[in-house]
Amino acid sequence: LKEPGPEGACDLAVQLGMTETIPTLLDLRTSADESVRRAAGMALVRFGRKEGLEAVVPLLEGKKGWWMTNFLGESGLPEAADVFRERLKKGKLTVDAAPALASLGVKEAIPLLRTWLDAGWESHRVLAVEALGVLGDREWVPALRRILREDWPAARAAAARALAGLGAKESVEEFLPLLRERDPRNVETAVEALVAREAT
């Protein structure tokens, strides 16, 4: 792993499931080369090792912080959830963290996610709606119903999916207007939401 191209070697080690490389990856976390430290840290996280977090967490503040946020969200590491809880306490979370918060089950972020429901950008609202749906926050069903009646097509579709996922059976009539949407993706979402609703 210490030959030229360690980033590719770290990635390959994970892809091949070469757990015997973990001691070398642990050593590479102290490399003078930031890209090597990052690659080793990410490989360790992908191996399910919390020791990789110390090399990865500082990158949440960098140019590609949103990308690293998603990476940690997809890691499934319980310690990654703790990283986001700490960032939540320090007020360092942006709406880009919504999918990671949902994936890691950080329910402490629900109040913050609710504030993003009223964001001025549709993409922010969609991220918040989807995260709240995954976290199973039933208290926000009235807000979802409100979003179903707004002019934001992607937000309406996300709200329909979330309502169906929460088993909000009483809202079936609110899905029906989505069936008349011009965007076929929203019609498809409404049909899927109605089918999911009936299946619960």
TORPA-4810 file (N, C-alpha, C, O; in nm, 3 decimals):
<nodes>
NODE_1_0.081_-0.121_0.000_0.000_0.000_0.000_0.085_0.126_0.000_0.034_0.234_-0.030_L
NODE_2_0.212_0.116_0.033_0.295_0.235_0.042_0.368_0.265_-0.088_0.448_0.358_-0.094_K
NODE_3_0.341_0.188_-0.192_0.397_0.215_-0.324_0.325_0.335_-0.384_0.224_0.378_-0.329_E
NODE_4_0.374_0.391_-0.497_0.303_0.503_-0.562_0.157_0.466_-0.590_0.126_0.353_-0.627_P
NODE_5_0.071_0.561_-0.571_-0.071_0.539_-0.595_-0.144_0.476_-0.478_-0.228_0.388_-0.499_G
NODE_6_-0.115_0.517_-0.354_-0.180_0.454_-0.239_-0.331_0.478_-0.234_-0.404_0.397_-0.178_P
NODE_7_-0.378_0.588_-0.293_-0.523_0.611_-0.292_-0.595_0.498_-0.363_-0.692_0.442_-0.312_E
NODE_8_-0.545_0.464_-0.483_-0.604_0.353_-0.558_-0.588_0.221_-0.486_-0.677_0.136_-0.488_G
NODE_9_-0.472_0.203_-0.421_-0.447_0.079_-0.348_-0.542_0.066_-0.228_-0.591_-0.043_-0.199_A
NODE_10_-0.567_0.176_-0.158_-0.660_0.174_-0.044_-0.800_0.134_-0.091_-0.866_0.051_-0.029_C
NODE_11_-0.842_0.193_-0.201_-0.973_0.162_-0.256_-0.981_0.016_-0.298_-1.080_-0.052_-0.271_D
NODE_12_-0.878_-0.032_-0.365_-0.874_-0.170_-0.411_-0.877_-0.267_-0.292_-0.943_-0.370_-0.297_L
NODE_13_-0.804_-0.233_-0.186_-0.803_-0.319_-0.067_-0.944_-0.338_-0.012_-0.981_-0.448_0.029_A
NODE_14_-1.023_-0.231_-0.012_-1.161_-0.240_0.037_-1.244_-0.324_-0.059_-1.318_-0.413_-0.017_V
NODE_15_-1.232_-0.294_-0.188_-1.311_-0.367_-0.287_-1.285_-0.517_-0.282_-1.375_-0.598_-0.302_Q
NODE_16_-1.160_-0.554_-0.254_-1.123_-0.696_-0.248_-1.143_-0.756_-0.109_-1.120_-0.875_-0.089_L
NODE_17_-1.186_-0.673_-0.013_-1.209_-0.721_0.122_-1.082_-0.764_0.194_-1.084_-0.856_0.275_G
NODE_18_-0.973_-0.698_0.163_-0.842_-0.735_0.219_-0.824_-0.675_0.359_-0.753_-0.577_0.377_M
NODE_19_-0.889_-0.737_0.456_-0.883_-0.685_0.593_-0.742_-0.693_0.651_-0.712_-0.625_0.748_T
NODE_20_-0.656_-0.776_0.592_-0.518_-0.784_0.640_-0.442_-0.653_0.617_-0.333_-0.635_0.671_E
NODE_21_-0.499_-0.562_0.536_-0.433_-0.433_0.513_-0.467_-0.330_0.620_-0.411_-0.221_0.619_T
NODE_22_-0.556_-0.363_0.711_-0.600_-0.266_0.813_-0.482_-0.210_0.894_-0.479_-0.089_0.916_I
NODE_23_-0.385_-0.291_0.941_-0.272_-0.232_1.014_-0.196_-0.127_0.931_-0.155_-0.024_0.984_P
NODE_24_-0.178_-0.155_0.802_-0.109_-0.058_0.715_-0.194_0.068_0.699_-0.141_0.179_0.701_T
NODE_25_-0.324_0.051_0.683_-0.414_0.166_0.671_-0.409_0.252_0.797_-0.411_0.375_0.790_L
NODE_26_-0.402_0.187_0.911_-0.392_0.261_1.037_-0.264_0.344_1.039_-0.264_0.458_1.087_L
NODE_27_-0.155_0.288_0.989_-0.028_0.363_0.982_-0.037_0.480_0.886_0.019_0.587_0.912_D
NODE_28_-0.108_0.462_0.774_-0.115_0.566_0.671_-0.194_0.689_0.717_-0.188_0.793_0.653_L
NODE_29_-0.268_0.677_0.826_-0.343_0.793_0.876_-0.250_0.906_0.920_-0.295_1.020_0.932_R
NODE_30_-0.125_0.876_0.943_-0.029_0.979_0.985_0.062_1.024_0.871_0.161_1.094_0.894_T
NODE_31_0.031_0.985_0.750_0.111_1.024_0.634_0.118_1.177_0.623_0.026_1.247_0.663_S
NODE_32_0.229_1.226_0.567_0.243_1.370_0.544_0.153_1.416_0.429_0.124_1.535_0.417_A
NODE_33_0.110_1.324_0.346_0.027_1.354_0.229_-0.121_1.348_0.268_-0.172_1.242_0.305_D
NODE_34_-0.188_1.462_0.259_-0.330_1.468_0.299_-0.416_1.371_0.221_-0.507_1.310_0.277_E
NODE_35_-0.389_1.355_0.091_-0.471_1.265_0.011_-0.454_1.119_0.055_-0.548_1.041_0.047_S
NODE_36_-0.336_1.084_0.101_-0.312_0.949_0.152_-0.387_0.930_0.284_-0.450_0.827_0.306_V
NODE_37_-0.379_1.031_0.372_-0.452_1.024_0.500_-0.602_1.006_0.474_-0.668_0.924_0.538_R
NODE_38_-0.653_1.085_0.379_-0.796_1.077_0.346_-0.832_0.938_0.293_-0.930_0.878_0.336_R
NODE_39_-0.751_0.888_0.199_-0.780_0.757_0.139_-0.775_0.646_0.244_-0.860_0.557_0.245_A
NODE_40_-0.675_0.652_0.332_-0.664_0.550_0.437_-0.783_0.560_0.534_-0.840_0.459_0.573_A
NODE_41_-0.818_0.683_0.572_-0.932_0.703_0.662_-1.061_0.653_0.601_-1.140_0.586_0.668_G
NODE_42_-1.082_0.685_0.474_-1.205_0.640_0.407_-1.207_0.488_0.395_-1.312_0.426_0.413_M
NODE_43_-1.093_0.428_0.365_-1.088_0.282_0.355_-1.121_0.219_0.491_-1.195_0.121_0.498_A
NODE_44_-1.066_0.275_0.597_-1.095_0.222_0.731_-1.243_0.233_0.764_-1.302_0.140_0.819_L
NODE_45_-1.303_0.347_0.730_-1.447_0.364_0.753_-1.525_0.261_0.674_-1.619_0.201_0.725_V
NODE_46_-1.486_0.239_0.550_-1.555_0.141_0.467_-1.537_-0.001_0.522_-1.622_-0.087_0.499_R
NODE_47_-1.427_-0.026_0.593_-1.408_-0.154_0.660_-1.485_-0.160_0.792_-1.481_-0.261_0.863_F
NODE_48_-1.555_-0.050_0.825_-1.632_-0.047_0.950_-1.548_-0.015_1.072_-1.585_-0.050_1.184_G
NODE_49_-1.435_0.052_1.050_-1.344_0.085_1.160_-1.355_0.232_1.195_-1.333_0.319_1.111_R
NODE_50_-1.389_0.260_1.320_-1.406_0.398_1.365_-1.276_0.476_1.363_-1.278_0.599_1.362_K
NODE_51_-1.162_0.408_1.363_-1.033_0.477_1.363_-1.014_0.564_1.239_-0.934_0.657_1.241_E
NODE_52_-1.086_0.534_1.134_-1.075_0.612_1.012_-1.139_0.749_1.023_-1.110_0.839_0.944_G
NODE_53_-1.228_0.766_1.122_-1.300_0.893_1.134_-1.208_1.011_1.159_-1.235_1.121_1.109_L
NODE_54_-1.100_0.992_1.234_-1.014_1.106_1.267_-0.951_1.167_1.142_-0.918_1.285_1.141_E
NODE_55_-0.933_1.086_1.036_-0.879_1.139_0.911_-0.987_1.197_0.821_-0.959_1.280_0.735_A
NODE_56_-1.111_1.153_0.841_-1.221_1.191_0.753_-1.299_1.312_0.804_-1.336_1.399_0.726_V
NODE_57_-1.324_1.318_0.934_-1.408_1.423_0.991_-1.360_1.564_0.959_-1.443_1.650_0.929_V
NODE_58_-1.229_1.594_0.963_-1.186_1.730_0.928_-1.226_1.771_0.786_-1.237_1.890_0.756_P
NODE_59_-1.247_1.674_0.700_-1.283_1.704_0.561_-1.428_1.752_0.548_-1.468_1.800_0.442_L
NODE_60_-1.506_1.739_0.654_-1.644_1.790_0.651_-1.645_1.941_0.634_-1.745_1.997_0.587_L
NODE_61_-1.537_2.006_0.671_-1.527_2.152_0.662_-1.470_2.200_0.530_-1.474_2.319_0.501_E
NODE_62_-1.418_2.109_0.449_-1.350_2.148_0.325_-1.443_2.174_0.209_-1.565_2.179_0.223_G
NODE_63_-1.380_2.191_0.092_-1.455_2.221_-0.030_-1.556_2.113_-0.065_-1.664_2.141_-0.119_K
NODE_64_-1.520_1.990_-0.034_-1.610_1.879_-0.067_-1.677_1.824_0.058_-1.701_1.704_0.069_K
NODE_65_-1.705_1.912_0.151_-1.768_1.869_0.275_-1.899_1.798_0.253_-1.931_1.702_0.323_G
NODE_66_-1.977_1.844_0.155_-2.106_1.779_0.125_-2.084_1.635_0.082_-2.161_1.546_0.117_W
NODE_67_-1.976_1.612_0.004_-1.947_1.476_-0.043_-1.908_1.388_0.075_-1.953_1.273_0.085_W
NODE_68_-1.824_1.439_0.163_-1.781_1.362_0.280_-1.898_1.338_0.374_-1.906_1.233_0.439_M
NODE_69_-1.990_1.434_0.382_-2.110_1.417_0.463_-2.190_1.296_0.413_-2.233_1.212_0.492_T
NODE_70_-2.208_1.289_0.282_-2.281_1.175_0.225_-2.207_1.044_0.248_-2.267_0.942_0.280_N
NODE_71_-2.075_1.048_0.232_-1.994_0.928_0.255_-2.015_0.876_0.397_-2.038_0.757_0.417_F
NODE_72_-2.006_0.965_0.495_-2.024_0.922_0.634_-2.166_0.874_0.658_-2.188_0.779_0.733_L
NODE_73_-2.262_0.939_0.596_-2.401_0.896_0.610_-2.423_0.755_0.560_-2.500_0.679_0.619_G
NODE_74_-2.356_0.722_0.452_-2.371_0.588_0.394_-2.288_0.484_0.467_-2.305_0.364_0.444_E
NODE_75_-2.198_0.527_0.555_-2.106_0.432_0.621_-2.178_0.340_0.718_-2.137_0.225_0.737_S
NODE_76_-2.285_0.390_0.780_-2.356_0.310_0.879_-2.283_0.297_1.012_-2.331_0.227_1.102_G
NODE_77_-2.169_0.363_1.027_-2.095_0.355_1.153_-2.170_0.428_1.265_-2.206_0.545_1.248_L
NODE_78_-2.195_0.362_1.377_-2.261_0.433_1.487_-2.182_0.557_1.531_-2.240_0.657_1.570_P
NODE_79_-2.050_0.548_1.522_-1.966_0.662_1.561_-1.982_0.779_1.463_-1.962_0.894_1.501_E
NODE_80_-2.020_0.749_1.338_-2.047_0.858_1.243_-2.172_0.933_1.286_-2.179_1.055_1.272_A
NODE_81_-2.270_0.862_1.339_-2.389_0.929_1.392_-2.349_1.023_1.506_-2.403_1.133_1.518_A
NODE_82_-2.256_0.979_1.588_-2.208_1.064_1.698_-2.140_1.191_1.646_-2.153_1.298_1.705_D
NODE_83_-2.067_1.178_1.533_-2.004_1.295_1.471_-2.112_1.397_1.434_-2.095_1.516_1.460_V
NODE_84_-2.222_1.350_1.374_-2.328_1.442_1.335_-2.403_1.498_1.454_-2.448_1.613_1.451_F
NODE_85_-2.416_1.420_1.560_-2.479_1.473_1.683_-2.396_1.587_1.739_-2.449_1.689_1.784_R
NODE_86_-2.264_1.569_1.737_-2.174_1.675_1.787_-2.183_1.799_1.699_-2.187_1.911_1.750_E
NODE_87_-2.187_1.779_1.569_-2.199_1.894_1.478_-2.334_1.964_1.496_-2.343_2.086_1.483_R
NODE_88_-2.438_1.887_1.526_-2.569_1.944_1.553_-2.563_2.034_1.676_-2.616_2.145_1.674_L
NODE_89_-2.499_1.986_1.782_-2.486_2.066_1.905_-2.412_2.197_1.879_-2.442_2.299_1.940_K
NODE_90_-2.314_2.192_1.788_-2.233_2.311_1.759_-2.295_2.399_1.651_-2.236_2.501_1.614_K
NODE_91_-2.412_2.362_1.599_-2.478_2.441_1.494_-2.404_2.437_1.361_-2.408_2.534_1.285_G
NODE_92_-2.336_2.326_1.332_-2.255_2.317_1.210_-2.318_2.231_1.101_-2.247_2.181_1.014_K
NODE_93_-2.447_2.212_1.105_-2.511_2.130_1.003_-2.585_2.217_0.902_-2.648_2.316_0.938_L
NODE_94_-2.576_2.177_0.776_-2.654_2.242_0.671_-2.750_2.139_0.614_-2.742_2.021_0.646_T
NODE_95_-2.839_2.184_0.531_-2.941_2.096_0.476_-2.880_1.981_0.396_-2.944_1.877_0.381_V
NODE_96_-2.759_1.997_0.347_-2.693_1.888_0.274_-2.673_1.766_0.363_-2.654_1.655_0.311_D
NODE_97_-2.676_1.784_0.493_-2.657_1.672_0.586_-2.785_1.591_0.607_-2.780_1.486_0.670_A
NODE_98_-2.897_1.637_0.555_-3.026_1.570_0.581_-3.024_1.421_0.545_-3.067_1.340_0.627_A
NODE_99_-2.975_1.382_0.427_-2.974_1.237_0.397_-2.887_1.157_0.494_-2.923_1.046_0.532_P
NODE_100_-2.774_1.213_0.534_-2.685_1.143_0.628_-2.752_1.130_0.764_-2.745_1.025_0.828_A
NODE_101_-2.817_1.236_0.809_-2.888_1.232_0.937_-2.994_1.122_0.936_-3.010_1.050_1.034_L
NODE_102_-3.065_1.111_0.824_-3.168_1.008_0.812_-3.106_0.869_0.808_-3.150_0.779_0.879_A
NODE_103_-3.003_0.852_0.725_-2.940_0.720_0.711_-2.886_0.669_0.843_-2.892_0.549_0.872_S
NODE_104_-2.831_0.760_0.924_-2.770_0.721_1.050_-2.868_0.723_1.167_-2.832_0.689_1.280_L
NODE_105_-2.994_0.763_1.140_-3.095_0.762_1.244_-3.076_0.865_1.353_-3.105_0.838_1.470_G
NODE_106_-3.027_0.983_1.317_-3.001_1.089_1.415_-3.131_1.165_1.441_-3.155_1.272_1.385_V
NODE_107_-3.215_1.107_1.527_-3.346_1.167_1.555_-3.336_1.300_1.627_-3.431_1.379_1.624_K
NODE_108_-3.224_1.327_1.692_-3.205_1.456_1.759_-3.209_1.572_1.660_-3.227_1.687_1.700_E
NODE_109_-3.193_1.542_1.531_-3.193_1.646_1.428_-3.333_1.679_1.378_-3.349_1.770_1.296_A
NODE_110_-3.435_1.609_1.425_-3.572_1.633_1.375_-3.613_1.779_1.388_-3.668_1.833_1.292_I
NODE_111_-3.591_1.846_1.502_-3.631_1.987_1.508_-3.564_2.073_1.401_-3.628_2.161_1.343_P
NODE_112_-3.436_2.048_1.375_-3.365_2.124_1.272_-3.422_2.091_1.133_-3.444_2.181_1.052_L
NODE_113_-3.447_1.964_1.108_-3.504_1.925_0.978_-3.640_1.992_0.956_-3.671_2.032_0.844_L
NODE_114_-3.718_2.003_1.061_-3.849_2.069_1.048_-3.834_2.214_1.006_-3.918_2.266_0.931_R
NODE_115_-3.728_2.282_1.053_-3.711_2.422_1.013_-3.682_2.432_0.863_-3.715_2.533_0.800_T
NODE_116_-3.620_2.329_0.806_-3.589_2.331_0.663_-3.710_2.305_0.576_-3.704_2.322_0.454_W
NODE_117_-3.822_2.264_0.637_-3.945_2.245_0.559_-3.993_2.377_0.500_-4.060_2.379_0.397_L
NODE_118_-3.958_2.485_0.563_-4.001_2.617_0.516_-3.889_2.691_0.443_-3.895_2.813_0.426_D
NODE_119_-3.788_2.618_0.401_-3.676_2.679_0.329_-3.725_2.736_0.196_-3.823_2.688_0.139_A
NODE_120_-3.657_2.836_0.148_-3.696_2.900_0.023_-3.658_2.822_-0.102_-3.706_2.853_-0.211_G
NODE_121_-3.573_2.721_-0.088_-3.530_2.642_-0.202_-3.602_2.508_-0.202_-3.607_2.439_-0.100_W
NODE_122_-3.658_2.471_-0.315_-3.731_2.345_-0.324_-3.640_2.227_-0.291_-3.683_2.133_-0.224_E
NODE_123_-3.516_2.230_-0.339_-3.424_2.118_-0.314_-3.401_2.099_-0.164_-3.388_1.986_-0.117_S
NODE_124_-3.396_2.208_-0.089_-3.378_2.198_0.056_-3.500_2.135_0.121_-3.489_2.052_0.211_H
NODE_125_-3.617_2.174_0.073_-3.740_2.119_0.129_-3.749_1.970_0.100_-3.790_1.892_0.187_R
NODE_126_-3.711_1.930_-0.020_-3.715_1.788_-0.056_-3.623_1.708_0.035_-3.663_1.603_0.085_V
NODE_127_-3.501_1.756_0.056_-3.408_1.686_0.144_-3.464_1.671_0.285_-3.453_1.565_0.346_L
NODE_128_-3.524_1.777_0.336_-3.581_1.774_0.472_-3.699_1.677_0.479_-3.710_1.599_0.573_A
NODE_129_-3.787_1.683_0.379_-3.904_1.595_0.376_-3.860_1.449_0.373_-3.910_1.366_0.449_V
NODE_130_-3.766_1.419_0.284_-3.720_1.281_0.272_-3.654_1.232_0.401_-3.677_1.118_0.443_E
NODE_131_-3.574_1.317_0.463_-3.508_1.276_0.588_-3.609_1.254_0.700_-3.599_1.157_0.774_A
NODE_132_-3.706_1.342_0.712_-3.807_1.326_0.816_-3.890_1.200_0.793_-3.930_1.133_0.888_L
NODE_133_-3.915_1.169_0.666_-3.987_1.046_0.635_-3.910_0.922_0.679_-3.967_0.830_0.737_G
NODE_134_-3.781_0.921_0.653_-3.697_0.808_0.693_-3.690_0.797_0.846_-3.692_0.686_0.900_V
NODE_135_-3.683_0.910_0.913_-3.673_0.909_1.059_-3.807_0.878_1.126_-3.813_0.858_1.248_L
NODE_136_-3.915_0.874_1.047_-4.045_0.833_1.101_-4.110_0.933_1.195_-4.175_0.894_1.291_G
NODE_137_-4.092_1.061_1.167_-4.147_1.166_1.253_-4.293_1.192_1.215_-4.321_1.271_1.125_D
NODE_138_-4.386_1.128_1.285_-4.530_1.141_1.254_-4.587_1.277_1.295_-4.692_1.317_1.244_R
NODE_139_-4.520_1.349_1.383_-4.572_1.478_1.428_-4.578_1.580_1.316_-4.650_1.680_1.327_E
NODE_140_-4.504_1.558_1.210_-4.500_1.656_1.102_-4.593_1.622_0.987_-4.584_1.684_0.880_W
NODE_141_-4.684_1.523_1.006_-4.781_1.488_0.901_-4.862_1.610_0.857_-4.883_1.626_0.736_V
NODE_142_-4.908_1.699_0.947_-4.980_1.818_0.901_-4.896_1.906_0.808_-4.947_1.962_0.711_P
NODE_143_-4.768_1.919_0.838_-4.680_1.998_0.750_-4.667_1.932_0.614_-4.663_2.001_0.512_A
NODE_144_-4.661_1.800_0.610_-4.656_1.728_0.483_-4.781_1.753_0.400_-4.774_1.774_0.279_L
NODE_145_-4.895_1.750_0.465_-5.021_1.775_0.394_-5.021_1.916_0.334_-5.070_1.937_0.223_R
NODE_146_-4.965_2.011_0.407_-4.955_2.147_0.356_-4.866_2.151_0.232_-4.899_2.217_0.133_R
NODE_147_-4.755_2.078_0.237_-4.663_2.076_0.123_-4.728_2.012_0.001_-4.698_2.052_-0.112_I
NODE_148_-4.816_1.915_0.021_-4.888_1.854_-0.092_-4.969_1.954_-0.171_-4.997_1.933_-0.289_L
NODE_149_-5.008_2.063_-0.109_-5.093_2.164_-0.175_-5.013_2.282_-0.231_-5.072_2.376_-0.283_R
NODE_150_-4.881_2.278_-0.220_-4.800_2.391_-0.264_-4.757_2.377_-0.410_-4.783_2.274_-0.473_E
NODE_151_-4.690_2.480_-0.462_-4.652_2.485_-0.602_-4.519_2.418_-0.635_-4.471_2.433_-0.747_D
NODE_152_-4.460_2.347_-0.545_-4.328_2.290_-0.564_-4.343_2.141_-0.601_-4.362_2.059_-0.511_W
NODE_153_-4.336_2.105_-0.727_-4.364_1.967_-0.769_-4.277_1.861_-0.701_-4.329_1.759_-0.655_P
NODE_154_-4.147_1.883_-0.694_-4.059_1.783_-0.632_-4.088_1.770_-0.483_-4.083_1.661_-0.427_A
NODE_155_-4.118_1.882_-0.418_-4.152_1.878_-0.276_-4.284_1.805_-0.255_-4.299_1.730_-0.159_A
NODE_156_-4.381_1.828_-0.344_-4.510_1.756_-0.335_-4.488_1.605_-0.347_-4.545_1.527_-0.271_R
NODE_157_-4.405_1.566_-0.443_-4.379_1.424_-0.463_-4.309_1.363_-0.341_-4.344_1.253_-0.298_A
NODE_158_-4.212_1.435_-0.285_-4.142_1.386_-0.166_-4.238_1.375_-0.048_-4.232_1.280_0.030_A
NODE_159_-4.328_1.472_-0.036_-4.427_1.468_0.072_-4.521_1.348_0.056_-4.557_1.284_0.154_A
NODE_160_-4.561_1.319_-0.067_-4.647_1.203_-0.092_-4.578_1.074_-0.052_-4.637_0.988_0.013_A
NODE_161_-4.450_1.060_-0.091_-4.374_0.940_-0.053_-4.362_0.929_0.099_-4.379_0.821_0.156_R
NODE_162_-4.334_1.040_0.163_-4.317_1.039_0.309_-4.448_1.003_0.379_-4.448_0.924_0.473_A
NODE_163_-4.558_1.061_0.333_-4.687_1.030_0.394_-4.720_0.882_0.378_-4.766_0.818_0.472_L
NODE_164_-4.695_0.829_0.260_-4.721_0.687_0.238_-4.633_0.601_0.329_-4.679_0.504_0.387_A
NODE_165_-4.507_0.640_0.340_-4.414_0.565_0.424_-4.452_0.570_0.571_-4.425_0.476_0.646_G
NODE_166_-4.513_0.678_0.612_-4.555_0.692_0.751_-4.689_0.626_0.777_-4.736_0.620_0.890_L
NODE_167_-4.752_0.574_0.669_-4.880_0.508_0.685_-4.992_0.604_0.717_-5.085_0.569_0.790_G
NODE_168_-4.986_0.725_0.663_-5.089_0.826_0.689_-5.209_0.796_0.601_-5.232_0.866_0.502_A
NODE_169_-5.285_0.694_0.636_-5.396_0.645_0.553_-5.504_0.749_0.529_-5.568_0.750_0.424_K
NODE_170_-5.524_0.836_0.625_-5.631_0.934_0.611_-5.603_1.039_0.504_-5.689_1.123_0.476_E
NODE_171_-5.484_1.037_0.444_-5.450_1.141_0.347_-5.463_1.096_0.202_-5.408_1.161_0.113_S
NODE_172_-5.534_0.986_0.176_-5.543_0.932_0.040_-5.597_1.035_-0.059_-5.547_1.046_-0.171_V
NODE_173_-5.697_1.110_-0.019_-5.755_1.209_-0.112_-5.656_1.318_-0.148_-5.670_1.384_-0.251_E
NODE_174_-5.557_1.337_-0.064_-5.456_1.439_-0.093_-5.354_1.392_-0.196_-5.282_1.474_-0.254_E
NODE_175_-5.345_1.261_-0.218_-5.257_1.210_-0.323_-5.318_1.227_-0.461_-5.247_1.239_-0.561_F
NODE_176_-5.450_1.229_-0.467_-5.520_1.228_-0.595_-5.482_1.343_-0.688_-5.468_1.319_-0.808_L
NODE_177_-5.464_1.468_-0.641_-5.423_1.574_-0.733_-5.289_1.547_-0.801_-5.265_1.594_-0.913_P
NODE_178_-5.202_1.471_-0.737_-5.074_1.438_-0.798_-5.092_1.352_-0.923_-5.005_1.350_-1.011_L
NODE_179_-5.204_1.281_-0.931_-5.230_1.198_-1.049_-5.256_1.283_-1.173_-5.248_1.233_-1.285_L
NODE_180_-5.288_1.411_-1.153_-5.315_1.501_-1.266_-5.194_1.589_-1.300_-5.205_1.681_-1.381_R
NODE_181_-5.081_1.561_-1.238_-4.960_1.640_-1.264_-4.914_1.625_-1.408_-4.940_1.523_-1.473_E
NODE_182_-4.846_1.727_-1.458_-4.787_1.719_-1.592_-4.661_1.635_-1.593_-4.629_1.568_-1.691_R
NODE_183_-4.590_1.639_-1.482_-4.464_1.566_-1.473_-4.495_1.418_-1.447_-4.552_1.385_-1.343_D
NODE_184_-4.460_1.329_-1.541_-4.492_1.187_-1.523_-4.426_1.126_-1.399_-4.477_1.028_-1.344_P
NODE_185_-4.313_1.184_-1.356_-4.248_1.131_-1.235_-4.337_1.153_-1.113_-4.341_1.069_-1.023_R
NODE_186_-4.408_1.266_-1.109_-4.496_1.292_-0.996_-4.619_1.201_-1.000_-4.669_1.158_-0.896_N
NODE_187_-4.668_1.173_-1.120_-4.780_1.080_-1.133_-4.736_0.942_-1.084_-4.807_0.876_-1.009_V
NODE_188_-4.618_0.901_-1.125_-4.564_0.772_-1.082_-4.548_0.769_-0.930_-4.579_0.669_-0.866_E
NODE_189_-4.499_0.879_-0.873_-4.482_0.887_-0.727_-4.617_0.875_-0.658_-4.628_0.807_-0.556_T
NODE_190_-4.720_0.942_-0.712_-4.853_0.935_-0.652_-4.907_0.792_-0.655_-4.965_0.745_-0.557_A
NODE_191_-4.888_0.725_-0.766_-4.934_0.586_-0.777_-4.860_0.498_-0.677_-4.921_0.418_-0.606_V
NODE_192_-4.727_0.515_-0.670_-4.647_0.437_-0.575_-4.690_0.466_-0.431_-4.700_0.375_-0.349_E
NODE_193_-4.717_0.594_-0.402_-4.760_0.631_-0.266_-4.895_0.568_-0.233_-4.914_0.519_-0.122_A
NODE_194_-4.986_0.568_-0.328_-5.117_0.508_-0.305_-5.106_0.357_-0.286_-5.172_0.300_-0.199_L
NODE_195_-5.023_0.293_-0.367_-5.004_0.148_-0.352_-4.940_0.118_-0.218_-4.982_0.026_-0.148_V
NODE_196_-4.837_0.195_-0.180_-4.771_0.173_-0.051_-4.868_0.197_0.064_-4.865_0.127_0.165_A
NODE_197_-4.953_0.294_0.047_-5.050_0.327_0.150_-5.146_0.209_0.172_-5.178_0.175_0.285_R
NODE_198_-5.190_0.149_0.061_-5.282_0.036_0.072_-5.214_-0.088_0.128_-5.278_-0.172_0.191_E
NODE_199_-5.083_-0.098_0.107_-5.009_-0.216_0.154_-4.982_-0.211_0.304_-4.953_-0.315_0.364_A
NODE_200_-4.991_-0.092_0.365_-4.962_-0.082_0.510_-5.084_-0.107_0.593_-5.078_-0.102_0.716_T
</nodes>
